[in-house]
Amino acid sequence: MRALWEWVLNLVKEPRKAALSKQSRFSVMSNGSDQSIASAADQEARNRIAIWITLGGMIGVTILVSLLLF
């Protein structure tokens, strides 16, 4: 369990090591113009927000399920 917690903390601290490379993330977000490519700082902020929202949702669902079961 400790190893999992350390992995989550490392993921939050360093979102640049996400599963997708920067190139593929930009191409997914792109609408075909060069103006849609975000700066590195902007992308890092988006990654952090996405991670916190995902973790918050997972924790919230876990709490709701545990309340319903017990």
Gaussian input, Z-matrix of N, CA and C with variables (Angstrom, degrees):
# hf/3-21g

backbone

0 1
 N
 C     1     B1
 C     2     B2     1     A1
 N     3     B3     2     A2     1     D1
 C     4     B4     3     A3     2     D2
 C     5     B5     4     A4     3     D3
 N     6     B6     5     A5     4     D4
 C     7     B7     6     A6     5     D5
 C     8     B8     7     A7     6     D6
 N     9     B9     8     A8     7     D7
 C    10    B10     9     A9     8     D8
 C    11    B11    10    A10     9     D9
 N    12    B12    11    A11    10    D10
 C    13    B13    12    A12    11    D11
 C    14    B14    13    A13    12    D12
 N    15    B15    14    A14    13    D13
 C    16    B16    15    A15    14    D14
 C    17    B17    16    A16    15    D15
 N    18    B18    17    A17    16    D16
 C    19    B19    18    A18    17    D17
 C    20    B20    19    A19    18    D18
 N    21    B21    20    A20    19    D19
 C    22    B22    21    A21    20    D20
 C    23    B23    22    A22    21    D21
 N    24    B24    23    A23    22    D22
 C    25    B25    24    A24    23    D23
 C    26    B26    25    A25    24    D24
 N    27    B27    26    A26    25    D25
 C    28    B28    27    A27    26    D26
 C    29    B29    28    A28    27    D27
 N    30    B30    29    A29    28    D28
 C    31    B31    30    A30    29    D29
 C    32    B32    31    A31    30    D30
 N    33    B33    32    A32    31    D31
 C    34    B34    33    A33    32    D32
 C    35    B35    34    A34    33    D33
 N    36    B36    35    A35    34    D34
 C    37    B37    36    A36    35    D35
 C    38    B38    37    A37    36    D36
 N    39    B39    38    A38    37    D37
 C    40    B40    39    A39    38    D38
 C    41    B41    40    A40    39    D39
 N    42    B42    41    A41    40    D40
 C    43    B43    42    A42    41    D41
 C    44    B44    43    A43    42    D42
 N    45    B45    44    A44    43    D43
 C    46    B46    45    A45    44    D44
 C    47    B47    46    A46    45    D45
 N    48    B48    47    A47    46    D46
 C    49    B49    48    A48    47    D47
 C    50    B50    49    A49    48    D48
 N    51    B51    50    A50    49    D49
 C    52    B52    51    A51    50    D50
 C    53    B53    52    A52    51    D51
 N    54    B54    53    A53    52    D52
 C    55    B55    54    A54    53    D53
 C    56    B56    55    A55    54    D54
 N    57    B57    56    A56    55    D55
 C    58    B58    57    A57    56    D56
 C    59    B59    58    A58    57    D57
 N    60    B60    59    A59    58    D58
 C    61    B61    60    A60    59    D59
 C    62    B62    61    A61    60    D60
 N    63    B63    62    A62    61    D61
 C    64    B64    63    A63    62    D62
 C    65    B65    64    A64    63    D63
 N    66    B66    65    A65    64    D64
 C    67    B67    66    A66    65    D65
 C    68    B68    67    A67    66    D66
 N    69    B69    68    A68    67    D67
 C    70    B70    69    A69    68    D68
 C    71    B71    70    A70    69    D69
 N    72    B72    71    A71    70    D70
 C    73    B73    72    A72    71    D71
 C    74    B74    73    A73    72    D72
 N    75    B75    74    A74    73    D73
 C    76    B76    75    A75    74    D74
 C    77    B77    76    A76    75    D75
 N    78    B78    77    A77    76    D76
 C    79    B79    78    A78    77    D77
 C    80    B80    79    A79    78    D78
 N    81    B81    80    A80    79    D79
 C    82    B82    81    A81    80    D80
 C    83    B83    82    A82    81    D81
 N    84    B84    83    A83    82    D82
 C    85    B85    84    A84    83    D83
 C    86    B86    85    A85    84    D84
 N    87    B87    86    A86    85    D85
 C    88    B88    87    A87    86    D86
 C    89    B89    88    A88    87    D87
 N    90    B90    89    A89    88    D88
 C    91    B91    90    A90    89    D89
 C    92    B92    91    A91    90    D90
 N    93    B93    92    A92    91    D91
 C    94    B94    93    A93    92    D92
 C    95    B95    94    A94    93    D93
 N    96    B96    95    A95    94    D94
 C    97    B97    96    A96    95    D95
 C    98    B98    97    A97    96    D96
 N    99    B99    98    A98    97    D97
 C   100   B100    99    A99    98    D98
 C   101   B101   100   A100    99    D99
 N   102   B102   101   A101   100   D100
 C   103   B103   102   A102   101   D101
 C   104   B104   103   A103   102   D102
 N   105   B105   104   A104   103   D103
 C   106   B106   105   A105   104   D104
 C   107   B107   106   A106   105   D105
 N   108   B108   107   A107   106   D106
 C   109   B109   108   A108   107   D107
 C   110   B110   109   A109   108   D108
 N   111   B111   110   A110   109   D109
 C   112   B112   111   A111   110   D110
 C   113   B113   112   A112   111   D111
 N   114   B114   113   A113   112   D112
 C   115   B115   114   A114   113   D113
 C   116   B116   115   A115   114   D114
 N   117   B117   116   A116   115   D115
 C   118   B118   117   A117   116   D116
 C   119   B119   118   A118   117   D117
 N   120   B120   119   A119   118   D118
 C   121   B121   120   A120   119   D119
 C   122   B122   121   A121   120   D120
 N   123   B123   122   A122   121   D121
 C   124   B124   123   A123   122   D122
 C   125   B125   124   A124   123   D123
 N   126   B126   125   A125   124   D124
 C   127   B127   126   A126   125   D125
 C   128   B128   127   A127   126   D126
 N   129   B129   128   A128   127   D127
 C   130   B130   129   A129   128   D128
 C   131   B131   130   A130   129   D129
 N   132   B132   131   A131   130   D130
 C   133   B133   132   A132   131   D131
 C   134   B134   133   A133   132   D132
 N   135   B135   134   A134   133   D133
 C   136   B136   135   A135   134   D134
 C   137   B137   136   A136   135   D135
 N   138   B138   137   A137   136   D136
 C   139   B139   138   A138   137   D137
 C   140   B140   139   A139   138   D138
 N   141   B141   140   A140   139   D139
 C   142   B142   141   A141   140   D140
 C   143   B143   142   A142   141   D141
 N   144   B144   143   A143   142   D142
 C   145   B145   144   A144   143   D143
 C   146   B146   145   A145   144   D144
 N   147   B147   146   A146   145   D145
 C   148   B148   147   A147   146   D146
 C   149   B149   148   A148   147   D147
 N   150   B150   149   A149   148   D148
 C   151   B151   150   A150   149   D149
 C   152   B152   151   A151   150   D150
 N   153   B153   152   A152   151   D151
 C   154   B154   153   A153   152   D152
 C   155   B155   154   A154   153   D153
 N   156   B156   155   A155   154   D154
 C   157   B157   156   A156   155   D155
 C   158   B158   157   A157   156   D156
 N   159   B159   158   A158   157   D157
 C   160   B160   159   A159   158   D158
 C   161   B161   160   A160   159   D159
 N   162   B162   161   A161   160   D160
 C   163   B163   162   A162   161   D161
 C   164   B164   163   A163   162   D162
 N   165   B165   164   A164   163   D163
 C   166   B166   165   A165   164   D164
 C   167   B167   166   A166   165   D165
 N   168   B168   167   A167   166   D166
 C   169   B169   168   A168   167   D167
 C   170   B170   169   A169   168   D168
 N   171   B171   170   A170   169   D169
 C   172   B172   171   A171   170   D170
 C   173   B173   172   A172   171   D171
 N   174   B174   173   A173   172   D172
 C   175   B175   174   A174   173   D173
 C   176   B176   175   A175   174   D174
 N   177   B177   176   A176   175   D175
 C   178   B178   177   A177   176   D176
 C   179   B179   178   A178   177   D177
 N   180   B180   179   A179   178   D178
 C   181   B181   180   A180   179   D179
 C   182   B182   181   A181   180   D180
 N   183   B183   182   A182   181   D181
 C   184   B184   183   A183   182   D182
 C   185   B185   184   A184   183   D183
 N   186   B186   185   A185   184   D184
 C   187   B187   186   A186   185   D185
 C   188   B188   187   A187   186   D186
 N   189   B189   188   A188   187   D187
 C   190   B190   189   A189   188   D188
 C   191   B191   190   A190   189   D189
 N   192   B192   191   A191   190   D190
 C   193   B193   192   A192   191   D191
 C   194   B194   193   A193   192   D192
 N   195   B195   194   A194   193   D193
 C   196   B196   195   A195   194   D194
 C   197   B197   196   A196   195   D195
 N   198   B198   197   A197   196   D196
 C   199   B199   198   A198   197   D197
 C   200   B200   199   A199   198   D198
 N   201   B201   200   A200   199   D199
 C   202   B202   201   A201   200   D200
 C   203   B203   202   A202   201   D201
 N   204   B204   203   A203   202   D202
 C   205   B205   204   A204   203   D203
 C   206   B206   205   A205   204   D204
 N   207   B207   206   A206   205   D205
 C   208   B208   207   A207   206   D206
 C   209   B209   208   A208   207   D207

   B1=1.4399
   B2=1.5333
   B3=1.3242
   B4=1.4588
   B5=1.5261
   B6=1.3286
   B7=1.4637
   B8=1.5281
   B9=1.3330
   B10=1.4604
   B11=1.5312
   B12=1.3281
   B13=1.4654
   B14=1.5310
   B15=1.3412
   B16=1.4590
   B17=1.5268
   B18=1.3329
   B19=1.4585
   B20=1.5269
   B21=1.3451
   B22=1.4649
   B23=1.5247
   B24=1.3283
   B25=1.4696
   B26=1.5246
   B27=1.3198
   B28=1.4663
   B29=1.5169
   B30=1.3296
   B31=1.4528
   B32=1.5262
   B33=1.3232
   B34=1.4619
   B35=1.5297
   B36=1.3194
   B37=1.4654
   B38=1.5174
   B39=1.3181
   B40=1.4549
   B41=1.5285
   B42=1.3392
   B43=1.4700
   B44=1.5255
   B45=1.3324
   B46=1.4650
   B47=1.5179
   B48=1.3151
   B49=1.4569
   B50=1.5180
   B51=1.2969
   B52=1.4671
   B53=1.5191
   B54=1.3237
   B55=1.4608
   B56=1.5217
   B57=1.3140
   B58=1.4552
   B59=1.5245
   B60=1.3113
   B61=1.4569
   B62=1.5246
   B63=1.3289
   B64=1.4639
   B65=1.5203
   B66=1.3182
   B67=1.4604
   B68=1.5229
   B69=1.3277
   B70=1.4523
   B71=1.5239
   B72=1.3602
   B73=1.4576
   B74=1.5151
   B75=1.3190
   B76=1.4585
   B77=1.5217
   B78=1.3243
   B79=1.4570
   B80=1.5257
   B81=1.3229
   B82=1.4555
   B83=1.5219
   B84=1.3478
   B85=1.4581
   B86=1.5264
   B87=1.2970
   B88=1.4492
   B89=1.5247
   B90=1.3291
   B91=1.4646
   B92=1.5244
   B93=1.3209
   B94=1.4419
   B95=1.5190
   B96=1.3091
   B97=1.4617
   B98=1.5199
   B99=1.3178
   B100=1.4629
   B101=1.5240
   B102=1.3086
   B103=1.4566
   B104=1.5188
   B105=1.3103
   B106=1.4592
   B107=1.5238
   B108=1.3218
   B109=1.4587
   B110=1.5225
   B111=1.3186
   B112=1.4586
   B113=1.5235
   B114=1.3148
   B115=1.4640
   B116=1.5211
   B117=1.3188
   B118=1.4615
   B119=1.5252
   B120=1.3140
   B121=1.4640
   B122=1.5255
   B123=1.3308
   B124=1.4559
   B125=1.5259
   B126=1.3059
   B127=1.4594
   B128=1.5249
   B129=1.3187
   B130=1.4656
   B131=1.5283
   B132=1.3086
   B133=1.4661
   B134=1.5197
   B135=1.3148
   B136=1.4666
   B137=1.5180
   B138=1.3255
   B139=1.4637
   B140=1.5222
   B141=1.3247
   B142=1.4715
   B143=1.5256
   B144=1.3129
   B145=1.4648
   B146=1.5265
   B147=1.3155
   B148=1.4658
   B149=1.5263
   B150=1.3076
   B151=1.4632
   B152=1.5201
   B153=1.3364
   B154=1.4637
   B155=1.5251
   B156=1.3172
   B157=1.4638
   B158=1.5285
   B159=1.3233
   B160=1.4561
   B161=1.5229
   B162=1.3267
   B163=1.4627
   B164=1.5271
   B165=1.3273
   B166=1.4641
   B167=1.5129
   B168=1.3145
   B169=1.4595
   B170=1.5165
   B171=1.3156
   B172=1.4586
   B173=1.5236
   B174=1.3151
   B175=1.4618
   B176=1.5217
   B177=1.3304
   B178=1.4595
   B179=1.5148
   B180=1.3175
   B181=1.4687
   B182=1.5246
   B183=1.3217
   B184=1.4617
   B185=1.5262
   B186=1.3207
   B187=1.4669
   B188=1.5259
   B189=1.3231
   B190=1.4719
   B191=1.5244
   B192=1.3170
   B193=1.4671
   B194=1.5171
   B195=1.3381
   B196=1.4587
   B197=1.5234
   B198=1.3220
   B199=1.4552
   B200=1.5238
   B201=1.3148
   B202=1.4602
   B203=1.5323
   B204=1.3186
   B205=1.4539
   B206=1.5281
   B207=1.3241
   B208=1.4700
   B209=1.4699
   A1=110.46
   A2=115.73
   A3=120.27
   A4=111.07
   A5=116.12
   A6=119.85
   A7=110.91
   A8=116.19
   A9=120.22
   A10=110.63
   A11=116.74
   A12=121.23
   A13=111.05
   A14=117.53
   A15=120.92
   A16=110.94
   A17=117.38
   A18=120.75
   A19=110.70
   A20=116.88
   A21=121.02
   A22=109.97
   A23=117.35
   A24=120.27
   A25=111.39
   A26=117.50
   A27=120.22
   A28=111.30
   A29=116.87
   A30=120.93
   A31=110.85
   A32=116.73
   A33=120.90
   A34=110.55
   A35=116.39
   A36=120.14
   A37=112.25
   A38=117.19
   A39=121.03
   A40=110.46
   A41=117.66
   A42=119.62
   A43=112.88
   A44=116.97
   A45=119.33
   A46=111.67
   A47=117.41
   A48=120.95
   A49=110.94
   A50=116.72
   A51=121.70
   A52=109.61
   A53=115.61
   A54=120.47
   A55=112.07
   A56=117.54
   A57=120.82
   A58=110.48
   A59=116.42
   A60=119.41
   A61=109.37
   A62=116.52
   A63=119.70
   A64=111.46
   A65=115.74
   A66=119.49
   A67=111.09
   A68=117.24
   A69=119.01
   A70=111.63
   A71=117.99
   A72=119.92
   A73=110.33
   A74=116.70
   A75=119.67
   A76=110.78
   A77=116.50
   A78=118.16
   A79=111.26
   A80=117.76
   A81=120.42
   A82=109.75
   A83=116.92
   A84=121.40
   A85=112.00
   A86=117.32
   A87=120.95
   A88=112.51
   A89=115.24
   A90=119.78
   A91=110.12
   A92=115.94
   A93=120.21
   A94=114.19
   A95=118.07
   A96=119.96
   A97=109.73
   A98=116.28
   A99=121.25
   A100=111.96
   A101=118.10
   A102=120.85
   A103=112.29
   A104=118.91
   A105=121.34
   A106=112.76
   A107=118.31
   A108=121.36
   A109=108.58
   A110=115.91
   A111=121.86
   A112=110.72
   A113=115.69
   A114=120.04
   A115=108.88
   A116=116.29
   A117=120.82
   A118=110.98
   A119=117.80
   A120=120.86
   A121=110.81
   A122=116.50
   A123=120.47
   A124=110.36
   A125=116.86
   A126=120.97
   A127=110.74
   A128=117.24
   A129=120.79
   A130=110.61
   A131=117.04
   A132=120.68
   A133=110.45
   A134=117.57
   A135=120.99
   A136=111.43
   A137=116.08
   A138=120.19
   A139=111.11
   A140=116.57
   A141=120.50
   A142=110.60
   A143=117.16
   A144=120.65
   A145=110.40
   A146=116.64
   A147=120.76
   A148=111.31
   A149=117.31
   A150=120.99
   A151=110.47
   A152=117.46
   A153=120.32
   A154=111.85
   A155=118.07
   A156=120.47
   A157=110.13
   A158=117.03
   A159=120.85
   A160=111.27
   A161=117.20
   A162=120.61
   A163=110.91
   A164=116.97
   A165=120.66
   A166=111.93
   A167=116.81
   A168=120.73
   A169=112.04
   A170=116.56
   A171=120.19
   A172=110.85
   A173=117.04
   A174=120.79
   A175=110.17
   A176=116.96
   A177=120.70
   A178=112.68
   A179=117.37
   A180=121.08
   A181=109.98
   A182=117.14
   A183=120.78
   A184=111.07
   A185=116.71
   A186=120.66
   A187=110.33
   A188=117.40
   A189=119.83
   A190=112.36
   A191=116.93
   A192=120.32
   A193=110.27
   A194=117.04
   A195=118.87
   A196=111.30
   A197=119.12
   A198=121.77
   A199=111.48
   A200=116.70
   A201=119.88
   A202=112.21
   A203=116.80
   A204=120.00
   A205=112.85
   A206=116.96
   A207=119.13
   A208=110.83
   D1=-36.35
   D2=179.35
   D3=-64.32
   D4=-39.10
   D5=179.40
   D6=-64.23
   D7=-39.17
   D8=177.74
   D9=-63.57
   D10=-43.78
   D11=179.35
   D12=-62.16
   D13=-42.68
   D14=177.91
   D15=-63.78
   D16=-38.03
   D17=178.30
   D18=-63.75
   D19=-42.69
   D20=179.28
   D21=-63.84
   D22=-43.44
   D23=179.12
   D24=-63.35
   D25=-40.62
   D26=177.23
   D27=-64.93
   D28=-36.75
   D29=178.92
   D30=-65.44
   D31=-39.21
   D32=179.29
   D33=-70.64
   D34=-38.79
   D35=-178.95
   D36=-71.49
   D37=-36.08
   D38=-175.35
   D39=-127.26
   D40=76.96
   D41=-177.48
   D42=-71.64
   D43=-9.44
   D44=-179.77
   D45=-67.94
   D46=-15.90
   D47=179.39
   D48=-93.84
   D49=36.35
   D50=-179.51
   D51=-71.35
   D52=170.21
   D53=-176.91
   D54=-64.80
   D55=-35.40
   D56=179.28
   D57=-93.03
   D58=144.46
   D59=176.17
   D60=-75.94
   D61=165.18
   D62=179.86
   D63=-61.16
   D64=-38.10
   D65=-178.77
   D66=-61.62
   D67=-46.21
   D68=-177.77
   D69=-71.01
   D70=-32.60
   D71=177.03
   D72=-65.58
   D73=-41.26
   D74=179.17
   D75=-65.85
   D76=-39.32
   D77=-178.69
   D78=-70.41
   D79=-30.19
   D80=176.97
   D81=-69.28
   D82=-39.59
   D83=-177.99
   D84=-81.02
   D85=-16.28
   D86=-172.66
   D87=-74.52
   D88=144.63
   D89=174.50
   D90=-106.97
   D91=16.95
   D92=176.50
   D93=105.71
   D94=-11.87
   D95=179.79
   D96=-105.71
   D97=155.29
   D98=179.25
   D99=-73.18
   D100=-17.69
   D101=-178.46
   D102=-71.79
   D103=-18.34
   D104=-176.95
   D105=-80.27
   D106=-7.65
   D107=179.98
   D108=-76.80
   D109=119.06
   D110=-177.34
   D111=-81.21
   D112=159.07
   D113=176.46
   D114=-72.22
   D115=166.18
   D116=-178.44
   D117=-64.47
   D118=-39.64
   D119=179.56
   D120=-66.22
   D121=-40.19
   D122=178.40
   D123=-64.51
   D124=-42.18
   D125=179.34
   D126=-65.34
   D127=-39.55
   D128=178.68
   D129=-63.40
   D130=-41.08
   D131=177.93
   D132=-63.89
   D133=-41.58
   D134=177.90
   D135=-62.61
   D136=-40.65
   D137=179.34
   D138=-63.31
   D139=-43.74
   D140=179.96
   D141=-63.54
   D142=-43.51
   D143=179.18
   D144=-62.22
   D145=-43.67
   D146=-179.86
   D147=-62.98
   D148=-41.42
   D149=179.88
   D150=-64.86
   D151=-46.00
   D152=-178.96
   D153=-66.14
   D154=-38.31
   D155=177.94
   D156=-65.89
   D157=-42.46
   D158=179.21
   D159=-64.22
   D160=-47.50
   D161=179.31
   D162=-63.14
   D163=-41.93
   D164=178.08
   D165=-61.33
   D166=-41.79
   D167=178.10
   D168=-64.82
   D169=-41.69
   D170=179.21
   D171=-64.70
   D172=-42.12
   D173=178.59
   D174=-65.82
   D175=-42.14
   D176=178.59
   D177=-61.68
   D178=-44.15
   D179=179.00
   D180=-64.99
   D181=-40.11
   D182=178.67
   D183=-61.74
   D184=-43.27
   D185=179.11
   D186=-64.83
   D187=-44.61
   D188=179.02
   D189=-61.95
   D190=-42.65
   D191=179.52
   D192=-65.19
   D193=-42.26
   D194=-179.88
   D195=-65.74
   D196=-34.94
   D197=176.87
   D198=-68.15
   D199=-36.93
   D200=-179.72
   D201=-73.05
   D202=-31.85
   D203=-178.21
   D204=-80.77
   D205=-26.80
   D206=-176.24
   D207=-114.74

